[in-house]
Amino acid sequence: MANNTNLGAAKAAKNDEFYTQYADIQKEVNAYLEYNPDTFRDKTVLLPCDDPEWSNFTRFFAQNFERLGLKRLISTSFAVESKKYKDYEPTLFETGSPWFDADKTRIKGKIFELTRDTNGSGRIDIDDLEWHYLEGDGDFRSPEVCALRDQSDIIVTNPPFSLFREFMLWLIKSKKQFLIIGNQNAITYREFFPLVKSDLCWLGVTGFGSDMVFGVPDGVEVDIKDKLKAEKMGYVGNFTRLGNSCWFTNIDHGRRHTPLSLMTMKDNIRYGKHKELKENGYRKYSNYDALDIPAIDAIPSDYDGIMGVPLTFLDKYCPEQFEIIWRTGDIDWAEKECYFFTPPAAADAERYKKQDRTWRVQNPYFINQNGIPETCYFRILIRKKQ
């Protein structure tokens, strides 16, 4: 699993300026069109966390307005004075407009809209965008942007990483379709996981297994390894790779209906590539009546009980093949609702804490030959559909 150094730093510094690349947007959106060519037809698309003058989200949807069959495109920006990075010069597009206001440009958000052919070119594209200043600073939580949310059909954006939880609550309240970028660890959030379990949200086509490169403002510190990786991918300059970013959506796509091809337990132990299975076979946790699965390709075809799988399972999750029970690490659920959870005796729990500082009663673990607990990382608990 890729490290999340850059996203962690972003949260700590409130640095939310990660700019999505056009190619990543195009690749993701095209996959939905392959599954359903009318995904965006006659829809109003809102891009609520953009800087419309240069945003690749605005550029992509404006340039493809007619191909997608959009009814309306709305793109809003956050005022410069409200951002951490405030190095800003108005573009010629803005200063050359009759609507330009030197006092408003730093403290007001902007809204760009596209609905019609304004220049008589015979087609609707990026040159037909119309804009004005918002009354407020363009914060997605403002009543002004909330009203735009309620008018839209689909919300597409790369929301501020430091406000992802809050953005998700804002998004859920809207009950709209969405396509957004986030950190894969968002799956573990208490506000977010119930949506995944209930099949109200899933990974987009670009899941955990793909690196994504983002632009960053001048002066932002990035991990040198990620910067070099971005350069190898053809992005030279103010770019960084974020290996733990992915797309989340509630728009259907064909990839999520592709079942995993599985081997039996016996064949996985005999022919599989995982050393721990060859040495120990499949093991059950000491505190959950569930089978530990060390990797996705080790899920057995002939086991009907509950299994604990890594977070990356969601990248291959087919709702017709598996049922998600819940996630480990939630003590309230484990103690109150989980019928297959058995906590250790109090004396054993105290001993385990002394032996392993990472041990927690609700986290899945094994007791090894020496009586010492081996704690597993976060697991999603699943069961095959009958």
C-alpha positions as CSV (number, residue, x, y, z in Angstrom):
1,M,0.0,0.0,0.0
2,A,1.4,3.4,-0.9
3,N,2.4,5.7,1.8
4,N,0.3,8.8,2.6
5,T,3.0,11.2,3.6
6,N,1.8,14.0,1.3
7,L,-1.9,13.7,2.2
8,G,-1.0,13.6,5.9
9,A,1.1,16.7,5.5
10,A,-1.8,18.3,3.6
11,K,-4.1,17.8,6.5
12,A,-1.6,19.1,9.0
13,A,-0.9,22.2,7.0
14,K,-4.4,22.7,5.6
15,N,-2.8,22.5,2.2
16,D,-5.6,21.5,-0.2
17,E,-4.1,22.7,-3.4
18,F,-3.7,19.5,-5.4
19,Y,-4.6,20.0,-9.0
20,T,-6.1,17.1,-10.9
21,Q,-4.7,16.3,-14.4
22,Y,-6.9,16.4,-17.5
23,A,-5.9,12.9,-18.6
24,D,-7.1,11.4,-15.2
25,I,-10.5,13.1,-15.6
26,Q,-10.8,12.0,-19.2
27,K,-9.9,8.4,-18.4
28,E,-12.3,8.2,-15.5
29,V,-15.3,9.8,-17.2
30,N,-14.9,7.9,-20.5
31,A,-15.2,4.6,-18.6
32,Y,-18.7,5.5,-17.4
33,L,-19.6,6.5,-20.9
34,E,-18.5,3.0,-22.1
35,Y,-20.9,1.5,-19.6
36,N,-23.7,3.9,-20.3
37,P,-23.3,6.6,-23.1
38,D,-26.1,8.6,-21.5
39,T,-24.5,8.9,-18.1
40,F,-24.3,12.8,-18.3
41,R,-27.0,13.4,-20.9
42,D,-29.5,16.2,-20.1
43,K,-27.8,16.6,-16.7
44,T,-26.6,19.6,-14.7
45,V,-23.0,19.1,-13.5
46,L,-21.7,21.1,-10.6
47,L,-17.9,21.5,-10.0
48,P,-18.0,23.1,-6.5
49,C,-14.3,23.2,-5.6
50,D,-12.7,24.6,-8.7
51,D,-10.8,27.6,-10.0
52,P,-12.7,27.7,-13.2
53,E,-10.3,29.8,-15.2
54,W,-7.7,27.1,-15.3
55,S,-9.3,24.0,-13.7
56,N,-9.0,20.8,-15.7
57,F,-12.4,19.8,-14.5
58,T,-14.0,22.9,-16.0
59,R,-11.9,22.5,-19.1
60,F,-12.8,18.9,-19.6
61,F,-16.6,19.3,-19.1
62,A,-16.7,22.5,-21.1
63,Q,-14.8,21.1,-24.0
64,N,-17.0,18.0,-24.0
65,F,-20.3,19.7,-23.3
66,E,-22.0,18.5,-26.5
67,R,-20.4,15.0,-26.6
68,L,-21.6,14.4,-23.0
69,G,-25.0,15.9,-23.8
70,L,-25.0,18.2,-20.8
71,K,-27.8,20.5,-20.1
72,R,-25.8,22.9,-17.8
73,L,-22.3,23.2,-16.4
74,I,-21.7,25.1,-13.2
75,S,-18.2,25.7,-11.8
76,T,-17.4,27.6,-8.6
77,S,-14.2,28.8,-7.0
78,F,-13.1,29.7,-3.5
79,A,-12.0,33.3,-2.9
80,V,-8.2,33.9,-3.0
81,E,-8.2,35.5,0.5
82,S,-9.8,32.4,2.0
83,K,-7.0,30.1,0.8
84,K,-3.7,29.3,2.4
85,Y,-1.8,30.0,-0.8
86,K,-2.6,33.6,-1.8
87,D,0.0,34.3,-4.5
88,Y,-2.4,35.5,-7.1
89,E,-2.6,37.6,-10.2
90,P,-5.9,38.0,-12.1
91,T,-5.8,36.4,-15.5
92,L,-6.3,38.4,-18.7
93,F,-9.6,36.6,-19.1
94,E,-10.8,38.2,-15.9
95,T,-9.2,41.6,-16.2
96,G,-10.4,41.9,-19.8
97,S,-14.0,41.3,-18.8
98,P,-16.5,44.1,-18.2
99,W,-17.4,42.3,-14.9
100,F,-13.9,42.6,-13.5
101,D,-13.7,44.3,-10.1
102,A,-10.3,44.7,-8.4
103,D,-11.9,44.9,-5.0
104,K,-14.0,41.8,-5.4
105,T,-11.5,39.5,-7.1
106,R,-9.6,38.6,-3.9
107,I,-12.5,38.3,-1.5
108,K,-15.4,36.9,-3.7
109,G,-15.7,33.4,-5.2
110,K,-16.5,33.1,-8.9
111,I,-19.1,31.1,-10.8
112,F,-18.8,30.0,-14.4
113,E,-21.8,28.7,-16.3
114,L,-22.2,27.0,-19.6
115,T,-25.6,26.4,-21.2
116,R,-25.5,27.9,-24.7
117,D,-23.5,29.0,-27.8
118,T,-22.8,32.6,-26.8
119,N,-20.3,33.5,-29.6
120,G,-22.2,32.1,-32.6
121,S,-19.6,29.5,-33.4
122,G,-22.3,26.8,-33.9
123,R,-21.2,24.7,-31.0
124,I,-21.1,24.9,-27.2
125,D,-17.6,24.8,-25.7
126,I,-15.2,26.4,-23.3
127,D,-15.3,29.7,-25.2
128,D,-19.0,30.1,-24.3
129,L,-18.4,30.1,-20.5
130,E,-20.2,33.0,-18.8
131,W,-19.1,34.2,-15.3
132,H,-19.7,36.6,-12.5
133,Y,-18.6,37.0,-8.9
134,L,-20.5,35.2,-6.2
135,E,-22.0,37.1,-3.3
136,G,-19.8,35.2,-0.8
137,D,-16.4,33.5,-0.9
138,G,-17.4,30.4,-2.7
139,D,-17.0,28.0,0.2
140,F,-18.9,24.8,-0.7
141,R,-20.7,25.0,2.7
142,S,-22.1,28.5,2.0
143,P,-25.9,28.8,1.4
144,E,-25.1,30.1,-2.1
145,V,-23.2,27.0,-3.2
146,C,-25.6,24.7,-1.3
147,A,-28.4,26.2,-3.5
148,L,-26.3,25.3,-6.6
149,R,-25.8,21.8,-5.3
150,D,-29.5,21.4,-4.9
151,Q,-30.1,22.5,-8.5
152,S,-27.5,20.0,-9.9
153,D,-27.8,16.3,-10.9
154,I,-24.1,15.2,-10.7
155,I,-21.4,16.7,-8.5
156,V,-17.8,16.2,-9.7
157,T,-14.7,17.5,-8.0
158,N,-11.4,17.0,-6.1
159,P,-12.6,18.3,-2.7
160,P,-10.2,19.8,-0.1
161,F,-8.4,16.9,1.5
162,S,-8.5,18.5,5.0
163,L,-12.3,18.9,4.7
164,F,-13.1,15.5,3.2
165,R,-15.3,14.3,6.0
166,E,-17.2,17.5,6.0
167,F,-17.5,17.5,2.3
168,M,-18.9,13.9,2.3
169,L,-21.6,14.9,4.8
170,W,-22.5,17.9,2.5
171,L,-22.6,15.5,-0.4
172,I,-24.6,12.8,1.3
173,K,-27.2,15.4,2.3
174,S,-27.7,16.4,-1.3
175,K,-28.7,12.8,-2.4
176,K,-27.1,13.6,-5.8
177,Q,-24.9,11.5,-8.0
178,F,-21.3,12.2,-7.5
179,L,-17.8,11.5,-8.8
180,I,-15.0,12.7,-6.5
181,I,-11.4,12.1,-5.7
182,G,-10.3,11.2,-2.2
183,N,-7.7,9.4,0.0
184,Q,-8.3,5.6,0.0
185,N,-8.2,5.7,3.9
186,A,-11.5,7.6,3.8
187,I,-13.1,4.2,3.5
188,T,-12.3,3.7,7.2
189,Y,-14.2,6.9,8.3
190,R,-17.3,6.3,10.4
191,E,-19.2,8.7,8.3
192,F,-18.2,7.0,5.0
193,F,-18.0,3.3,5.5
194,P,-21.8,2.8,6.0
195,L,-22.3,4.1,2.5
196,V,-19.9,1.5,1.1
197,K,-21.5,-1.3,3.1
198,S,-25.0,-0.3,1.9
199,D,-23.8,-0.1,-1.7
200,L,-24.6,3.6,-1.8
201,C,-21.0,4.5,-2.7
202,W,-18.1,2.5,-4.4
203,L,-14.7,2.9,-5.9
204,G,-14.5,4.5,-9.3
205,V,-12.8,3.0,-12.2
206,T,-9.5,4.4,-11.1
207,G,-9.1,2.6,-7.8
208,F,-6.3,1.8,-5.4
209,G,-4.0,0.2,-7.9
210,S,-3.3,3.4,-10.0
211,D,-0.9,6.2,-9.3
212,M,-2.4,9.7,-9.8
213,V,-0.3,12.8,-10.3
214,F,-1.4,16.2,-9.1
215,G,-0.1,19.7,-9.7
216,V,0.9,21.8,-6.6
217,P,1.5,25.6,-6.1
218,D,4.9,27.0,-6.1
219,G,6.6,26.6,-2.7
220,V,4.7,23.5,-1.6
221,E,7.0,20.8,-0.2
222,V,6.5,17.4,-1.6
223,D,8.2,14.1,-1.0
224,I,11.2,13.8,-3.3
225,K,10.4,10.2,-4.2
226,D,6.9,11.1,-5.3
227,K,8.2,14.1,-7.3
228,L,10.7,11.8,-9.1
229,K,7.9,9.3,-9.7
230,A,5.8,12.0,-11.3
231,E,8.7,13.0,-13.5
232,K,9.1,9.4,-14.7
233,M,5.4,9.5,-15.6
234,G,6.1,12.6,-17.8
235,Y,5.1,15.4,-15.3
236,V,8.1,17.7,-14.8
237,G,7.8,20.8,-12.5
238,N,5.3,21.4,-9.7
239,F,3.8,17.9,-9.6
240,T,3.6,15.1,-7.1
241,R,2.4,11.5,-7.2
242,L,-0.2,10.5,-4.6
243,G,-0.4,6.8,-4.7
244,N,-3.2,6.4,-2.2
245,S,-5.7,8.6,-4.0
246,C,-8.7,7.2,-5.9
247,W,-12.1,8.1,-7.2
248,F,-15.3,7.5,-5.2
249,T,-18.7,7.5,-6.9
250,N,-22.3,6.3,-6.8
251,I,-22.5,6.2,-10.7
252,D,-22.5,2.7,-12.1
253,H,-19.7,1.3,-14.2
254,G,-19.0,-2.1,-15.6
255,R,-15.8,-2.8,-13.7
256,R,-17.6,-3.3,-10.3
257,H,-19.8,-6.0,-11.7
258,T,-16.9,-8.3,-12.7
259,P,-16.7,-11.2,-10.2
260,L,-13.3,-12.3,-8.9
261,S,-12.0,-15.6,-10.2
262,L,-11.2,-17.7,-7.1
263,M,-9.4,-20.9,-6.3
264,T,-10.3,-23.4,-3.5
265,M,-8.6,-23.2,-0.1
266,K,-6.5,-26.3,-0.9
267,D,-5.4,-24.9,-4.3
268,N,-4.5,-21.5,-2.8
269,I,-2.3,-23.2,-0.2
270,R,-0.7,-25.4,-2.7
271,Y,-0.3,-23.2,-5.8
272,G,-0.7,-19.7,-4.3
273,K,2.2,-17.2,-4.0
274,H,1.7,-16.3,-0.3
275,K,4.3,-17.7,2.0
276,E,2.1,-17.3,5.2
277,L,-0.6,-19.5,3.6
278,K,1.9,-22.2,2.6
279,E,3.4,-22.2,6.1
280,N,0.3,-21.7,8.3
281,G,-2.7,-22.4,6.1
282,Y,-5.8,-20.3,6.7
283,R,-6.2,-19.0,10.2
284,K,-9.1,-17.7,12.2
285,Y,-8.8,-14.7,14.5
286,S,-8.8,-15.1,18.2
287,N,-11.5,-12.6,18.8
288,Y,-13.6,-12.9,15.6
289,D,-15.1,-16.1,14.3
290,A,-13.8,-15.2,10.9
291,L,-11.1,-16.4,8.5
292,D,-8.1,-14.1,7.8
293,I,-7.4,-13.5,4.1
294,P,-3.9,-12.0,3.7
295,A,-4.5,-10.9,0.1
296,I,-7.3,-10.6,-2.4
297,D,-6.1,-13.4,-4.6
298,A,-6.2,-15.7,-1.6
299,I,-10.0,-15.5,-1.1
300,P,-11.2,-19.1,-1.3
301,S,-14.0,-20.2,-3.5
302,D,-15.2,-22.9,-1.1
303,Y,-15.6,-21.0,2.2
304,D,-19.0,-19.7,3.0
305,G,-18.2,-18.2,6.4
306,I,-17.1,-14.7,7.3
307,M,-13.7,-13.5,6.1
308,G,-11.5,-10.6,7.0
309,V,-10.0,-9.1,3.8
310,P,-7.6,-6.1,3.3
311,L,-8.9,-2.7,2.5
312,T,-7.8,-3.1,-1.1
313,F,-10.6,-5.7,-1.6
314,L,-12.9,-2.8,-2.4
315,D,-10.9,-2.3,-5.6
316,K,-12.2,-5.7,-6.8
317,Y,-15.5,-5.8,-4.9
318,C,-18.5,-7.2,-6.9
319,P,-21.8,-6.7,-5.0
320,E,-23.3,-9.7,-6.8
321,Q,-20.6,-11.9,-5.5
322,F,-20.0,-10.7,-1.9
323,E,-21.8,-9.1,1.0
324,I,-20.0,-6.6,3.2
325,I,-20.7,-7.3,6.9
326,W,-18.8,-4.4,8.5
327,R,-15.2,-3.3,9.3
328,T,-12.9,-4.2,12.2
329,G,-11.7,-1.5,14.6
330,D,-15.2,-0.3,15.6
331,I,-15.5,-1.2,19.3
332,D,-19.1,-0.1,19.6
333,W,-20.2,-2.3,16.8
334,A,-18.0,-5.2,18.0
335,E,-19.4,-5.2,21.5
336,K,-23.0,-4.4,20.8
337,E,-23.9,-5.8,17.4
338,C,-21.3,-8.4,16.3
339,Y,-22.5,-11.9,17.1
340,F,-19.2,-13.5,16.0
341,F,-17.0,-11.2,18.2
342,T,-15.6,-12.6,21.5
343,P,-13.4,-10.3,23.6
344,P,-10.6,-11.8,25.7
345,A,-10.8,-12.1,29.5
346,A,-9.7,-9.0,31.3
347,A,-6.5,-10.5,32.6
348,D,-5.5,-11.6,29.1
349,A,-6.4,-8.2,27.7
350,E,-4.0,-6.5,30.2
351,R,-1.2,-9.0,29.3
352,Y,-1.7,-8.5,25.6
353,K,-1.5,-4.7,26.0
354,K,1.9,-5.1,27.7
355,Q,3.1,-7.5,25.0
356,D,2.0,-5.5,22.0
357,R,1.4,-1.7,22.4
358,T,-0.6,-1.7,19.1
359,W,-3.0,-4.4,20.4
360,R,-6.7,-3.4,20.7
361,V,-9.5,-5.6,21.8
362,Q,-11.6,-4.8,18.7
363,N,-8.7,-5.3,16.2
364,P,-8.4,-8.8,14.7
365,Y,-5.5,-10.7,16.1
366,F,-4.0,-14.2,16.5
367,I,-2.2,-15.7,19.5
368,N,1.1,-17.2,18.3
369,Q,2.9,-20.3,19.6
370,N,4.5,-18.1,22.4
371,G,1.2,-16.8,23.6
372,I,1.9,-13.3,22.2
373,P,-0.8,-11.5,20.1
374,E,-0.2,-10.7,16.4
375,T,-2.4,-7.8,15.4
376,C,-3.7,-7.6,11.9
377,Y,-4.1,-4.4,10.0
378,F,-7.6,-3.0,9.2
379,R,-9.9,-5.6,7.8
380,I,-13.2,-5.5,6.0
381,L,-15.5,-8.4,7.0
382,I,-17.2,-10.1,4.1
383,R,-19.2,-13.2,3.2
384,K,-20.0,-14.8,-0.1
385,K,-23.5,-14.4,-1.4
386,Q,-25.4,-17.6,-1.5
